[in-house]
Amino acid sequence: MTKRDALLFAFVALLIVGTGALQSWNTALGILNMGLISAIMALGVNMQWGYAGLFNVGVMGFVALGGLGAVIVAMPPVGEAWAAGGLRAGAGLMMGLVSIAGAIVIWTRMARGWGRTGAMVAWLIVGFVLFRAVFDPAVDAIEAVNPAATGYLGGLGLPILLSWPVGGLLAAGAAWVIGKTALGLRSDYLAIATLGIAEIVIAILKNEDWLSRGVKNVIGLPRPVPYEVDLQQSAGFVARAESIGIDPVTASTLFVKLCYAGLFAVVLLGLIWLSEKALNSPWGRMMRAIRDNEVAAEAMGKNVKARHLQVFILGSAICGLAGAMMATLDGQLTPGSYQPLRFTFLIWVMVIVGGSGNNWGAVLGGFLIWFLWVEVEPFGAFVMDLATSGMADGSPLKAHLLDSVAHMRLLTMGVILLLVLRFSPRGLIPER
């Protein structure tokens, strides 16, 4: 890291500290925590785009799978739902997998011709009918169990920290399936395919109540850190807070956010260390060679498609890990909140502004863009109030300007992206 890079990080740190001093330390720590998670997401996308040139627009699908991993691992199992239809639903899913596997075997083992096509279609139709006959009644029975509070199978009841690698594994498995089918496409078609598959993942989470409660959301995810109410009831903690002149309620929220920040920072630092080692290794040089000239790399004996699949899985796993961390921070899984604007466009802006191909640049972009995403709207409201203070209260222009404050985020992101592409097209910390 050069002196200029360190100054850029110091500037972002100063922005966060200034937010704490001028607004509130709760806001500043909230920005810090989501900045750490955003930096991890940006690392995953940078690994795909900056290392290998893979245009993945399905970031939110992998993030959502990470959140699902948190639910599956950490939430307690719903015994009544398992008794009502859990085993039957599992049997139905196994029948579906057997149907797909059988179709693959038929397609690969039989000779080409109409016979192979007819056999595969017939197998799939029979498998689909049997799957629905077993699976649908089980789902109805599960979702009928206290739908206002549960209506799903729940999870394994394990510590929430175990869900972070599980979220990464879920995203990696989905990436393997997507990569085997879509990585042979040209970059623009790959972007369309990944976006479509991500939307399918989100649609499944929204509609399969037995798995994730759908739009009813899963709330009350366990925490890896203490609860504020427990800290406020601790005589020792209250005494320490009062000894330094901080209200115990405020001190408890700050302490919890600092604990989250410590956990997230450990994960981020570990990922940066691994990413830097990988980027500067022979594997990293090979990936950059494939990115710059696939034909030349293939001529030198490199398996381009296999390496693309490898880096696609790695980057998606990091996004899934970040998704599990974000669900842990929020304490809930809300499938309806996984919007393309927030989890695709915003992450790509972080990578482009920070500097694609540079891990430190992706981290810087994650912190900077998330800070602006949070702070631009209140700052815009202040500026707009100041600009319209001399206008009459009933003025249509004043009302229009004040109503436009909500769009300041999008305007700011677009302006920043244009300025960076004009004056520093390789990002604030460009690839060396």
N, C-alpha and C positions, 0 to 999 in steps of 0.2 A: 504494500500500500504506500503510495507516494504522499508527500506533504499536502498536495492539493486534495487528494482523496480524504485525508484525515480532517482537513478544514471543512470539507463538505459535510462529513459526519458530525463534526462539532457544531456546524450551523444548524443541522436538523435537531441535534440535542438541545441547542439553545432555544429553538422554537418550542420544543416540548416543555422545557423548564420555564420559559416565559409564559406559556399557557397556565402552568401551575401557579406562578406568581401573580399573574394578572386576573385569571379566572378562578380556577380551583384545582387543587392537586388531584381530586377525584377525576376530573376531566382529563388532566394530563396523564395520569396513570392508565385511564381507559384508552387514550390514544396510543400509549406505549404498548399496551397488551395487544391491541388489534394490529398495531404496526409490526410487532414481532410475528404474529400469525401471517399477516400479509407478506412480510419478507420471506417467510417459508414458502408460501404459495408462489411468489415471484421466483424463488430459487428453482422450484419444480418446472415452471414454464420456461425459465431460462435454460434449464438443462435440455429441454426438448428443442427449443428454437435456437438458442445461442450456441449449443454444442452441435446439433445435428440438422438444424433448419426445418424442423417439423412444425407445421402450422396447426396447432391444436386449439380449436375454439370450443372445446367441450370441458373447460376447466370446472365449471360449476357441477357437472355430473360427478366428477371424481371427488370434489369437496363434499357433495351430498352423501356419497357412499361412505366417506369418512365419518360423517355425522351419524349415519345408520350404524356404523361399527360401534360407536359409543353407546347407542341404545341396546344393541345386541349383547354387548359385553357387560355393561354396568347396571342396567335396569333389572329389578327383581323379576323372576318368572311369575306369570299369572297362572296359578295352579288350576283354577276352574277352566280357563281357556284351553290349557293343555289336556285336561280331562275331557273337554267337550269335543275337541277335534284336532288336537296337536299332532298326534301320531298319524291320523288319517291324512292331514295336510302334508306331513312329511312323506308319506307313501305316495301321494299324488305328485309331489315334486320329483320323487325318484322315478316315477313312471314317465314324467315329462323328459327327464334327462336320458332315460333309456331309449325313448322314442327318437331323440335327437342323435344319440350315439348310434343307434341302429341305422338311421338314415345315412349317417356318414359312412358306416361300414358297407352298406349296400352300394353307395356311390363309388367307393374306392375299390371294392372287390369285384363287382360285376363288370362285364364288358360293356363298352359304349353301345348305345342303341335305345330304341323305344322301350325295350324290356326293362332296362335299368331305371329309366325315368318312371315307368308305370309302377314298378315295384317300390321305388322310394316314395312316390306320391301315396300309394295305397298304405304303406307302412305308416306314414305320417298322419294320414286321415284316421286310421284305426287308433294310433297312439294318442292323437288329440282327443278323440271321443272318450277313450278310457280315462285319460288324464282329467278331463272336465267332469266326468261322472264321479270320480273319487275326490277331486280337489274342491269343487264348488260347494258341496254340502258341508265339508269340513270348515271352509272359510265362513260360511253363513253361521255355523254353530259357534265359531270363535268370536266373530264380531257381535254376536247376540249377548255375550257375557258382559254385563254392566258396561254398555257402550259409552256412557257418559264419563266414566273414569278410566276404563281399560279398553276392552274390546279388541285386544291384541294379545299375542303370546308372551310379550315381555322379553327379558334377556336372561343372562346367566347369573346376574347378581355378583359379578366379580369386581375388583377394584377398577376405578375409572381409568387409571393410568395404563392398564393393560389394553384398553380400547384404542389407544393411539397407534401402536404398531398394527393392531387388527384393522383399523380403518385404512392404514396404508396397504395392507395385504388385500383388502376388498377392492380398493382402487386399482391395485396392480393386477388382480385377476380380471377385472373388467377391461383394463388396458390391453391385456394379452388377447382377449377375445376380439376387441376392436382392432388391435394392431394386425392380427392374423388376416382380417378381412379388408382393412382399409389402407394399410400402409403402402400397398402397391399403387395407390392412386396418386395422381398429380397433386401438387400442394393445394390448389384451390378446391379440388374435389375432396381432399382429405379434410380441409376445414369444414366443408359442408357436412361431410359424413360424421365428424366428431361432434359438431353442433347438434345434428339430428339425434345421434345416440345419447348425448347428454340430456336432451329434452325427453327422450324415452325414459331414462333413469329417473328424472324428476317426476314424470307422469306416473311412473310405478309407485314412487314414494307417496305421491299425493292420493292415489286411488286404492292402494292395497292396505286397507286399515288393519288387517290381521298382522301385518309386518311392522308398520311404523305409525299406526293410528291415522294416517293420511293427514288431511287438513285440520284434524282435531288436535294435532301436535302431541308430542311426548314431552311432558314437563317433569321437573324434579329429578334431573340427572344427578347422581352422587358427585360430590366434590373431592378433589385431592387436597384441598386446603380447608382450614377451619371455617365454620359459619360465623357470621358477624354476631348473631344473637348469643352464641356460646362464648365468644370473646367478651361481650358486654356483661355477661353474668360471671365472668372470672374476676375474682377480687384482685389477683395479682396483675392482670392486664389493665384493669381500671386504675389501679394505683400507679402503674408505670405511665399510663396515658396522662393522668392528672399531674404527675410529677414534672412532665415536660410541657404542661400547659395546653394539651389538646383534649378536646371533648371526646369521651370514650366512644361515642357512636361514630364520629368522624374517624377516630383512630382505628376502629375495627374495620371500616371499609377500606381505609388506606392500607392496613396490614394485609388484608385479604388480596387486594390488587397487587401488592408487592410480592406476595407469595406466588401468585400466578405469573407475574413478570419473571421471577427467578426460574420457575419451571420452563417457561417458554424460551428464556434466554439460553438455558442449558441446551435445549433441543436445537435452537438456531445455531449456536456456536459449534455444536457437534456436526451439524449438516454442512456448515461452511467449511469446517476442517476437512470433512470427507470430500466435499465437492472440489475444493482446491487441490487435494491430493489426486483426485481422479482427472481433473482438467490438465494438470501438469505431468501426468503419467503418459506412457506410450498409448494407453487406451484413449486418453483425451486428445492426443495428437492425431490418432487415427480417426476419431469422430470429427475433428475439424477438417481433416483431409477429405472425408466423405462429404461433409457439408459443402466444402468449396468446389469439389469436382468429383461427382459420383462415378463418372465414367473412368477417370484416371485411377481412382481408388479401387474400383472393381477390376481394372486391368492389372493391378498389383496384387490381386488375389484376395481382396477383402470382401466378405459377405455383407453387402450393403443392407439388404433387407433384414438380415438377422440383427445387425447392429442398430438399425432404426427401431426395430421391435424392442431391443434391449433398453435403449435410452428412453423410448416412449413409456415403457413400464416403470422405469426408475422415476421419471418426472411425475407420472401420474400417482405413484405411491407417495411421493412427497406431498402432492396436493391432497391426497386422502388423509395423510397424517395431519396436515393443517386443518382439514375439515373436522376431524375428531377433536382436535384441540379447541377449535372454535365452538363446537357443540358443548364441550366441557366448560368453557368460559361462560357461555350463555346459560348453561344449565337446562337446555331444552333442544329438541329437534323440531324445527318448523319448516317442512318441505316447501311451503308456499313462499318462503323468503329467498329461495335460491333463484335469483333473477339474473339473466345474462348480463345486464348492465353492471351489476356489482361484482360478479365472480368471473367475468370473462373480459369485458372491456377494461375494467379498472385494473385488473392484474396485468393485462397487456400494456397498458399505459405505464405501469410501474417498471416493467422490464425495458420498454423502449426508452423511457426517460432516464432510468438508471444506467443503462448500457448493456445491451444484449451481448451474451458471450462472456460477460464478466460477472462473477458471483457477487463481488462486493458492490458492483453497480446495481444488481438486482435487489440486494438488501437495502441500499440507499433509496432506490426508487420506491420500495415497499413502505418505508417509513415516511418519506416526503409526500408521496401521493396520498397516503391515508391521512396524514395530518391535514393536508389541504382539503380532502374530501369532508372531513369533520368540521373544520374551522371556517371554510369559505362561506357557508350559508349564514352563520351568525355575524361574521364580519360584513358580508354583503347587506344584511338587514340593517346593520349600524350605518353603513355608507349610504344606503338608500333612504333611511330615516333622516340623515343629515342633509342629503340632497333635496329632499321634498319638504323640509321643515318650513320653507317659506311659501309653500303652495297652500291654497285654501283646502279645508278639510273635505269638501264635497267635490273636489276636482277629479274628473275622470282620469287625467294623466297621472295624478298622484296615486290613485287606486290601482291603475295598471302597473306602475313602477313597483309599488309595494307588493303586488301579487306576483311579480316576476322574480322576486328574491329566491323562490324555490328552484329556479333554473340556473342560479349562479354556479352551482356545482358543475353542471354539464358545460356551461360556458367556460369556466376556469380550466377544466380538464382539456377541452379542445384548444384553448389558447396556449396552455403550457405545452401540449403536444406539438403544436405548430411551431412554437418558438424553439423548442429543443431540436426538432427536425431541421429547422432553418439554420440555427447557429451552432448546434452540436449534434449533427446527424447520427453519430455513433453513441450518443448518450453522455450523461454527465461524467461517468467513469468508463471510458471506452475499453473495448477488448484490446489487449496488448498483442 
